[in-house]
Amino acid sequence: MRYLFPLILIVALSGCKTEPLPKTPMTKHMKQSLNLRYLITDLENLIHEPYTSELEQDRLKIRYAKSFSQEVDALIHSLKDLNEMAKELHVVPQKATRPTIKDILTQLNEGNLYLKDVVSRYRPERVVDAIEQIHNVCSSCHAVYRDRK
């Protein structure tokens, strides 16, 4: 009796057989449609994954501008020390028509104040202009004090 029930169950279930789906054009179409959906979903994920929203891009610009401004603050502090040393050593620019360290410090400070203003007013569209203004001051300083001719 104990073995009868499992035996009946095995015989009954072995008689049950599912028919595979017939290979009609409709089933082929259903499989292709499902595969196409998976491919499109994967493609959409790949397309939209690397892009950030405009708001996120603005936040990144502002975050970058804040850290850039902090670095410029450190540079200004170093240049003030350098200006004091230049006064003590009587260092003058290589070309008299070019700006002195004091002039460069003033321009750099103005550029950094503008950058800080852009950050505080949350104007990400002006970040590039503010950084470019500081870069131009740096380039003019390098042209005067780093000329390797």
DRENLUM-447564 format. One line per 3 residues: number of its first residue (from 0); their letters; for each residue z, y, x of C-alpha. Coordinates in nm, 3 decimals, decimal comma. Layout:
<recs>
NUM) a) Z:Y:X; ...
</recs>
This chain:
<recs>
0) mry) 0,000:0,000:0,000; 0,083:0,226:0,284; -0,262:0,183:0,435
3) lfp) -0,447:0,183:0,105; -0,428:0,557:0,036; -0,568:0,668:0,376
6) lil) -0,837:0,404:0,349; -0,943:0,527:0,005; -0,936:0,883:0,131
9) iva) -1,160:0,798:0,427; -1,408:0,611:0,207; -1,416:0,893:-0,047
12) lsg) -1,464:1,166:0,212; -1,725:0,976:0,406; -1,935:0,960:0,092
15) ckt) -1,928:1,341:0,065; -2,213:1,483:0,259; -2,327:1,843:0,265
18) epl) -2,694:1,906:0,268; -2,813:2,149:0,533; -2,981:2,460:0,402
21) pkt) -3,350:2,407:0,362; -3,554:2,589:0,621; -3,734:2,819:0,385
24) pmt) -3,866:3,161:0,474; -3,569:3,312:0,286; -3,304:3,141:0,501
27) khm) -3,491:3,242:0,816; -3,497:3,596:0,687; -3,122:3,587:0,612
30) kqs) -3,044:3,466:0,965; -3,270:3,727:1,122; -3,117:3,996:0,904
33) lnl) -2,766:3,896:1,009; -2,865:3,889:1,378; -3,032:4,228:1,339
36) ryl) -2,711:4,372:1,189; -2,510:4,246:1,486; -2,761:4,394:1,729
39) itd) -2,765:4,730:1,552; -2,386:4,742:1,546; -2,374:4,669:1,919
42) len) -2,639:4,931:1,983; -2,454:5,195:1,780; -2,136:5,121:1,973
45) lih) -2,322:5,166:2,301; -2,491:5,485:2,188; -2,178:5,659:2,065
48) epy) -1,929:5,525:2,318; -1,991:5,754:2,618; -2,013:6,073:2,415
51) tse) -1,718:6,282:2,326; -1,703:6,525:2,042; -1,765:6,892:2,102
54) leq) -1,398:6,960:2,042; -1,298:6,704:2,307; -1,548:6,856:2,551
57) drl) -1,392:7,198:2,491; -1,045:7,058:2,552; -1,163:6,904:2,880
60) kir) -1,313:7,237:2,988; -0,990:7,421:2,913; -0,781:7,155:3,092
63) yak) -1,011:7,178:3,394; -0,995:7,558:3,388; -0,614:7,550:3,385
66) sfs) -0,597:7,325:3,690; -0,868:7,530:3,862; -0,670:7,848:3,796
69) qev) -0,360:7,692:3,950; -0,557:7,606:4,263; -0,691:7,962:4,279
72) dal) -0,332:8,090:4,252; -0,241:7,879:4,554; -0,546:8,012:4,738
75) ihs) -0,450:8,371:4,656; -0,102:8,306:4,791; -0,250:8,164:5,114
78) lkd) -0,491:8,456:5,145; -0,204:8,702:5,111; -0,039:8,531:5,406
81) lne) -0,372:8,535:5,591; -0,412:8,906:5,513; -0,071:8,976:5,665
84) mak) -0,165:8,776:5,976; -0,499:8,958:5,999; -0,317:9,292:5,993
87) elh) -0,089:9,175:6,273; -0,379:9,041:6,479; -0,610:9,335:6,396
90) vvp) -0,885:9,101:6,272; -1,188:9,272:6,121; -1,485:9,114:5,946
93) qka) -1,782:9,019:6,162; -1,998:9,268:5,978; -1,840:9,602:5,896
96) trp) -2,030:9,641:5,569; -1,876:9,326:5,423; -1,548:9,320:5,229
99) tik) -1,210:9,284:5,397; -0,959:9,014:5,310; -0,779:9,266:5,091
102) dil) -1,101:9,335:4,897; -1,164:8,964:4,858; -0,806:8,912:4,741
105) tql) -0,852:9,181:4,477; -1,179:9,029:4,353; -1,032:8,679:4,356
108) neg) -0,727:8,793:4,164; -0,947:8,968:3,905; -1,158:8,655:3,864
111) nly) -0,849:8,439:3,826; -0,699:8,677:3,568; -1,026:8,657:3,375
114) lkd) -1,014:8,276:3,393; -0,654:8,274:3,271; -0,754:8,506:2,986
117) vvs) -1,038:8,270:2,891; -0,793:7,978:2,888; -0,524:8,162:2,692
120) ryr) -0,774:8,275:2,427; -0,926:7,924:2,415; -1,282:8,034:2,495
123) per) -1,439:7,719:2,642; -1,787:7,873:2,627; -1,678:8,129:2,890
126) vvd) -1,512:7,885:3,131; -1,828:7,832:3,333; -1,885:8,209:3,370
129) aie) -1,526:8,264:3,484; -1,543:7,984:3,740; -1,881:8,108:3,861
132) qih) -1,732:8,455:3,913; -1,459:8,303:4,133; -1,719:8,092:4,315
135) nvc) -1,921:8,404:4,398; -1,612:8,566:4,550; -1,550:8,252:4,757
138) ssc) -1,912:8,249:4,875; -1,895:8,614:4,980; -1,575:8,544:5,175
141) hav) -1,732:8,245:5,348; -2,036:8,453:5,438; -1,813:8,703:5,614
144) yrd) -1,542:8,491:5,772; -1,710:8,154:5,818; -2,045:8,263:5,953
147) rk) -2,132:8,004:6,221; -2,424:8,188:6,383
</recs>
